[in-house]
Every structure is written in structure tokens, then in C-alpha cells.
């Protein structure tokens, strides 16, 4: 791989990572879907939901994100310090992540949670585009606020139905 090709791939992968953060915060589900291969190994085992890793269709992953995030008043995902390992048309990328979630709540109720950790991504280059094939969310620090806001956000969605 030439140095120019490597730099181009690293920049494209950084764009995918930034797109992952922005699409969630912008609630741009079409943009989010474009970042994933047809199936993705999703690992939330160290996140608050504690789900074991599972392979999911990209469309189902986007619906999971939509069903989780739309109940929040606002979210802010910040990804930094990308560490990329390239191997031809395959790559791995690890980034530090701070994810802040806020939901309007009654006075005295903790109305936010902030997760600090990392995203560990596997990507594959297909037709010149880098697509996510594995997304692991690793929480590495204690919560700030309360992860109970996820239940408050879910209740907001249910009340709109």
C-alpha cells in the first residue's frame, strides 16, 4: 500500500467515525445506515444494557439507535484519538468516546448520563467505501449522572405513540 493510499484510507475511516457521532446526534438515520455493512457485530456487553455481542442487520441496528436516542432531548457523542490499523481492505479503529445523553425530567430527577469509554470498530472497504462491520461500545469509567435516563427516554417515546 502506498503512503498516499494509506493516508487516504485513514482519512476516510476518520470520516466514518465522525459520521457515526454526528448521525446519532443529528438523528440522521439515513446517514447512520450508510456507515454500516449489511450486517454488523454489535457488542454492548460493557454498556449499561449488558447485551452479549450479536450480529444484526444494519437496518435493525439503525432502528435500535432510533428507538433509543429519539427519546432524549439531546445527545452529544465526541470521538477522539483514533488509532487505526490497516490490513488491505480491512481495518480496525479504536477511538475514545464521551457520550452525553439528556432527557427533560421533573425537578430533582437526574436528567442526564455521560458515558466515557471507547468505540472499537472493524471496517471493510467495499466499492471504495469504508463500512463498519463490528461496533463495540466499551464503557471504561463510572457513569456520570444516571443510566436510568434511558428508561426516561423510552417512556417519552412510548408516551408519543
Backbone bond lengths (Angstrom), bond angles and torsions (degrees), N, CA, C in turn:
res aa  C-N    CA-C-N  psi(-1)  N-CA   C-N-CA  omega(-1)  CA-C   N-CA-C  phi
1 X - - - 1.447 - - 1.523 108.13 -
2 X 1.322 115.89 130.39 1.457 119.84 179.17 1.525 109.89 -72.77
3 X 1.312 115.03 159.22 1.459 120.22 179.03 1.519 110.78 -61.42
4 X 1.338 117.95 -40.31 1.456 120.91 179.17 1.529 110.63 -64.57
5 X 1.323 117.41 -42.60 1.465 120.64 178.63 1.531 110.65 -63.89
6 X 1.332 116.76 -40.63 1.465 120.23 178.63 1.531 110.67 -63.38
7 X 1.330 117.12 -45.21 1.459 120.21 178.75 1.531 111.41 -63.16
8 X 1.326 116.44 -39.61 1.466 120.53 177.67 1.520 110.61 -62.62
9 X 1.338 117.33 -44.29 1.465 120.94 178.92 1.524 111.31 -64.61
10 X 1.322 117.47 -42.60 1.461 120.23 179.84 1.538 110.90 -62.75
11 X 1.316 116.70 -40.39 1.463 120.70 177.89 1.528 110.62 -65.51
12 X 1.326 117.32 -41.90 1.466 121.06 179.08 1.531 110.86 -63.98
13 X 1.310 117.13 -38.60 1.471 120.56 178.18 1.526 110.26 -67.50
14 X 1.328 117.13 -41.18 1.470 120.25 176.07 1.524 110.23 -60.08
15 X 1.331 117.83 -36.95 1.468 121.09 176.89 1.530 111.39 -65.18
16 X 1.336 117.35 -37.20 1.463 120.76 177.32 1.532 109.51 -63.71
17 X 1.324 116.74 -44.88 1.470 120.81 179.85 1.531 110.54 -61.95
18 X 1.316 116.84 -46.73 1.468 120.07 178.13 1.525 110.00 -62.33
19 X 1.317 116.48 -39.82 1.464 120.35 178.62 1.513 112.19 -62.83
20 X 1.329 116.85 -35.42 1.461 121.26 178.35 1.527 110.71 -62.94
21 X 1.319 116.96 -42.39 1.467 120.82 177.78 1.521 111.04 -68.74
22 X 1.328 116.69 -50.01 1.463 120.30 -175.81 1.529 112.52 -64.91
23 X 1.317 117.68 -42.56 1.467 120.10 -177.57 1.524 111.07 -61.22
24 X 1.328 117.28 -38.65 1.465 119.88 178.12 1.528 110.51 -66.34
25 X 1.321 117.26 -47.12 1.467 120.67 -177.33 1.524 112.03 -69.13
26 X 1.339 116.33 -33.50 1.465 120.79 178.92 1.523 111.86 -83.26
27 X 1.330 115.74 -8.55 1.471 121.42 -174.89 1.527 110.50 54.65
28 X 1.318 113.91 43.76 1.464 121.87 178.43 1.523 107.48 -99.50
29 X 1.310 115.50 86.03 1.465 121.41 -172.25 1.521 111.87 -69.03
30 X 1.313 118.16 -28.65 1.468 121.33 176.23 1.527 109.57 -67.15
31 X 1.322 116.43 -45.84 1.471 120.37 178.11 1.522 110.71 -63.35
32 X 1.334 116.61 -39.63 1.464 119.93 178.90 1.523 110.26 -61.61
33 X 1.326 117.44 -45.51 1.467 120.81 -178.71 1.524 111.48 -59.51
34 X 1.335 117.68 -37.51 1.476 121.32 -177.77 1.523 113.07 -64.15
35 X 1.324 118.03 -15.10 1.467 121.15 -177.35 1.520 113.10 -83.96
36 X 1.330 118.04 -13.18 1.459 121.82 -170.95 1.522 112.80 -110.20
37 X 1.337 114.52 147.18 1.465 120.58 167.87 1.530 107.36 -68.45
38 X 1.306 118.17 175.94 1.459 122.03 -177.59 1.518 113.53 -58.11
39 X 1.324 116.98 -37.07 1.472 122.67 175.91 1.517 108.87 -128.86
40 X 1.328 114.97 147.55 1.460 121.46 -177.15 1.522 108.85 -134.51
41 X 1.327 115.98 135.42 1.461 120.25 171.12 1.528 106.26 -82.83
42 X 1.325 116.38 110.42 1.459 122.64 -177.83 1.520 109.13 -101.55
43 X 1.326 116.02 125.61 1.466 121.32 -178.26 1.527 109.21 -123.73
44 X 1.325 115.56 104.62 1.468 122.19 176.55 1.524 110.47 -112.88
45 X 1.332 117.09 24.58 1.465 121.28 -172.21 1.526 113.62 -64.49
46 X 1.340 118.84 -25.75 1.465 119.32 177.93 1.525 111.60 -105.21
47 X 1.295 117.28 4.61 1.467 122.87 175.85 1.525 107.62 -83.78
48 X 1.292 118.62 175.07 1.462 120.65 -175.88 1.521 112.84 -63.60
49 X 1.329 118.39 -26.69 1.461 119.72 -177.52 1.522 112.15 -79.22
50 X 1.333 117.26 -20.48 1.459 121.56 174.01 1.514 115.20 59.86
51 X 1.318 117.94 28.15 1.468 121.10 178.88 1.517 110.06 -72.79
52 X 1.333 117.58 140.35 1.461 118.58 173.87 1.529 109.54 -69.99
53 X 1.333 117.35 155.94 1.463 119.55 178.47 1.532 110.61 -56.64
54 X 1.330 115.62 141.45 1.467 121.11 179.66 1.522 109.14 -150.81
55 X 1.297 115.87 145.14 1.458 120.99 174.39 1.522 108.17 -84.55
56 X 1.330 115.54 127.45 1.461 121.23 -178.30 1.525 109.47 -130.11
57 X 1.317 115.91 150.90 1.460 120.77 172.91 1.525 108.12 -65.80
58 X 1.328 116.25 143.19 1.462 120.02 -178.26 1.526 111.48 -57.64
59 X 1.322 117.65 -39.21 1.476 119.98 179.13 1.528 110.76 -62.02
60 X 1.339 117.31 -37.57 1.464 120.35 178.53 1.529 111.14 -69.84
61 X 1.314 116.80 -35.33 1.463 121.03 177.44 1.534 110.21 -64.03
62 X 1.310 116.27 -42.61 1.463 120.21 178.52 1.530 110.08 -64.02
63 X 1.325 117.72 -40.41 1.470 120.16 177.97 1.527 111.21 -66.19
64 X 1.338 117.19 -35.74 1.460 120.68 175.26 1.535 109.53 -61.91
65 X 1.327 116.72 -45.49 1.468 120.55 178.63 1.525 110.63 -62.54
66 X 1.320 115.99 -45.60 1.470 120.02 179.36 1.530 110.18 -60.16
67 X 1.319 117.18 -47.68 1.460 121.85 -177.80 1.514 113.51 -66.36
68 X 1.313 116.76 -21.10 1.459 120.91 177.40 1.525 111.26 -90.31
69 X 1.322 116.80 -48.69 1.463 120.70 -169.39 1.523 114.72 -82.43
70 X 1.321 118.42 -25.88 1.467 118.98 -175.80 1.522 113.06 -67.68
71 X 1.319 118.59 -17.19 1.457 120.39 177.90 1.519 113.62 -80.94
72 X 1.314 116.82 -11.09 1.466 120.29 179.79 1.519 109.99 -85.17
73 X 1.323 115.84 147.08 1.456 120.10 173.66 1.515 110.88 -69.31
74 X 1.337 115.80 -36.08 1.461 120.78 177.53 1.527 109.32 -159.39
75 X 1.308 113.87 154.77 1.470 121.23 172.98 1.522 107.93 -137.27
76 X 1.317 115.29 157.76 1.462 120.58 176.52 1.524 107.62 -146.72
77 X 1.324 116.07 111.60 1.457 121.97 178.10 1.530 107.91 -107.51
78 X 1.320 117.08 121.79 1.457 121.91 178.66 1.523 108.51 -119.24
79 X 1.319 116.28 121.95 1.466 122.19 -179.55 1.525 108.63 -115.03
80 X 1.324 116.02 133.57 1.467 119.53 -177.48 1.524 110.68 -144.70
81 X 1.316 115.09 171.29 1.466 124.34 175.22 1.528 112.65 55.72
82 X 1.347 118.19 54.15 1.464 119.15 -179.38 1.522 111.76 -64.11
83 X 1.310 114.08 134.95 1.460 121.63 175.66 1.527 105.32 -120.74
84 X 1.332 116.96 109.89 1.460 122.37 -173.00 1.522 109.93 -111.51
85 X 1.331 115.50 134.64 1.466 122.60 172.47 1.514 107.40 -120.07
86 X 1.316 116.20 117.33 1.460 121.80 -179.58 1.521 110.90 -99.85
87 X 1.327 116.09 142.78 1.468 122.63 174.50 1.526 107.10 -146.70
88 X 1.333 115.63 80.17 1.463 119.92 -177.96 1.519 110.15 68.42
89 X 1.336 116.44 -123.29 1.456 122.09 -179.62 1.525 112.37 -92.77
90 X 1.318 117.64 17.04 1.464 123.47 176.34 1.531 107.68 -122.55
91 X 1.310 115.81 148.96 1.467 119.75 178.37 1.518 109.63 -151.81
92 X 1.313 114.38 157.49 1.456 122.40 170.19 1.511 107.09 -125.76
93 X 1.313 115.99 141.94 1.463 121.19 179.87 1.515 108.75 -139.89
94 X 1.308 115.24 130.20 1.463 121.55 175.76 1.516 107.20 -119.38
95 X 1.340 116.41 131.83 1.464 121.70 178.14 1.518 109.37 -133.51
96 X 1.315 115.86 147.44 1.463 120.22 170.84 1.519 107.89 -73.98
97 X 1.332 116.37 141.99 1.460 120.79 -178.70 1.520 109.90 -133.81
98 X 1.317 114.45 136.89 1.457 122.03 166.56 1.517 105.03 -120.19
99 X 1.319 116.40 121.02 1.464 121.74 -177.87 1.528 108.68 -120.81
100 X 1.318 114.87 113.85 1.461 121.33 -179.33 1.522 108.47 -105.33
101 X 1.335 116.86 131.86 1.464 123.33 -179.45 1.526 108.50 -128.12
102 X 1.333 115.73 128.86 1.456 121.21 -179.26 1.524 109.13 -126.65
103 X 1.316 115.78 138.36 1.462 121.19 175.48 1.524 107.92 -131.82
104 X 1.333 117.94 134.29 1.460 118.39 175.38 1.531 109.64 -59.10
105 X 1.304 116.22 133.04 1.472 120.42 -177.12 1.523 109.75 -143.26
106 X 1.308 114.79 166.10 1.466 121.37 178.56 1.530 109.57 -63.50
107 X 1.322 116.96 152.76 1.470 120.04 176.90 1.530 110.72 -55.01
108 X 1.310 115.08 137.95 1.459 120.83 178.85 1.519 113.98 89.11
109 X 1.327 117.66 -11.32 1.469 121.40 178.31 1.520 108.12 -92.93
110 X 1.317 116.79 133.07 1.464 119.83 176.65 1.523 107.18 -64.04
111 X 1.337 115.97 120.61 1.463 120.78 -171.05 1.526 114.42 -109.04
112 X 1.326 117.43 17.16 1.464 119.83 -179.57 1.517 110.66 -151.42
113 X 1.307 114.78 162.64 1.457 120.91 165.90 1.521 107.26 -146.67
114 X 1.305 114.62 147.62 1.452 121.39 177.56 1.519 107.66 -127.50
115 X 1.331 114.05 127.05 1.461 121.47 178.18 1.521 108.12 -106.85
116 X 1.316 115.66 134.11 1.464 120.95 174.81 1.515 107.47 -119.86
117 X 1.303 115.21 132.15 1.458 120.01 -179.69 1.508 110.79 177.58
118 X 1.334 115.28 -135.55 1.464 118.90 -178.75 1.517 110.76 -147.00
119 X 1.319 114.23 158.07 1.451 122.07 165.34 1.509 106.13 -105.42
120 X 1.306 116.16 130.76 1.464 121.73 174.15 1.517 105.86 -114.48
121 X 1.325 114.82 114.20 1.451 121.45 -174.04 1.519 111.24 -114.57
122 X 1.316 116.29 142.01 1.458 122.17 165.24 1.518 105.22 -110.91
123 X 1.316 115.61 139.47 1.459 120.79 -177.98 1.523 110.19 -133.12
124 X 1.324 114.09 154.62 1.467 120.81 176.98 1.527 107.26 -132.43
125 X 1.322 115.14 138.44 1.460 120.16 177.88 1.525 108.17 -89.86
126 X 1.329 116.00 122.42 1.466 122.07 179.86 1.526 108.15 -134.03
127 X 1.301 115.88 125.00 1.472 121.04 -178.92 1.525 111.46 52.37
128 X 1.332 115.72 39.94 1.458 121.31 176.41 1.523 115.41 80.27
129 X 1.343 117.94 0.22 1.463 121.57 -178.97 1.525 110.28 -114.51
130 X 1.321 116.62 138.33 1.461 121.63 175.12 1.518 108.80 -85.71
131 X 1.346 116.63 126.69 1.457 122.80 -179.09 1.524 109.77 -124.16
132 X 1.312 116.34 143.00 1.465 121.71 -179.90 1.532 109.23 -77.18
133 X 1.333 115.89 129.22 1.466 121.36 176.57 1.532 111.72 -112.41
134 X 1.337 116.39 -17.82 1.470 121.14 176.60 1.511 107.75 -144.69
135 X 1.352 115.10 135.22 1.464 120.95 178.49 1.517 107.49 -134.40
136 X 1.317 115.56 109.06 1.461 121.63 176.34 1.526 108.06 -109.51
137 X 1.321 115.71 128.64 1.464 122.03 176.14 1.524 106.09 -104.11
138 X 1.321 116.32 115.06 1.466 121.65 -177.53 1.522 109.41 -111.23
139 X 1.321 116.35 113.33 1.470 120.35 173.87 1.513 106.68 -84.81
140 X 1.342 116.49 125.58 1.465 120.80 -176.00 1.524 113.20 -116.94
141 X 1.326 117.11 -7.57 1.463 121.78 -178.63 1.525 108.76 -129.51
142 X 1.318 116.43 160.96 1.473 118.74 175.19 1.530 110.39 -62.15
143 X 1.338 115.08 152.99 1.463 120.65 175.39 1.522 109.64 -62.67
144 X 1.296 115.60 147.52 1.453 121.54 165.33 1.522 104.54 -108.75
145 X 1.312 117.95 133.25 1.455 120.19 -172.32 1.521 108.47 83.48
146 X 1.337 116.82 -141.88 1.456 120.11 -176.92 1.527 111.56 -140.89
147 X 1.322 116.95 129.26 1.471 118.46 175.36 1.529 112.42 -67.44
148 X 1.325 117.55 -7.68 1.475 120.64 175.78 1.532 111.80 -62.66
149 X 1.342 117.83 -16.19 1.468 118.86 178.79 1.527 111.35 -63.96
150 X 1.326 117.61 -21.10 1.473 119.66 175.72 1.531 109.63 -62.41
151 X 1.331 117.12 -39.07 1.478 120.46 177.25 1.524 110.35 -68.12
152 X 1.338 117.20 -37.79 1.469 120.22 176.78 1.533 110.33 -63.58
153 X 1.327 115.89 -41.34 1.477 119.94 178.85 1.525 110.65 -64.78
154 X 1.321 117.01 -41.49 1.472 120.70 177.69 1.520 110.78 -62.28
155 X 1.328 116.97 -39.41 1.460 120.84 178.65 1.531 110.62 -65.00
156 X 1.325 116.98 -36.84 1.478 119.89 177.23 1.519 110.61 -62.42
157 X 1.328 116.51 -41.34 1.466 120.42 178.88 1.532 109.76 -64.92
158 X 1.332 116.16 -45.52 1.469 120.21 -179.21 1.529 112.19 -61.99
159 X 1.327 116.65 -35.33 1.472 119.36 -178.65 1.534 111.76 -71.89
160 X 1.320 117.80 -20.61 1.466 121.66 178.45 1.528 111.54 -84.01
161 X 1.323 116.07 -15.69 1.472 119.74 -176.85 1.511 112.37 -77.32
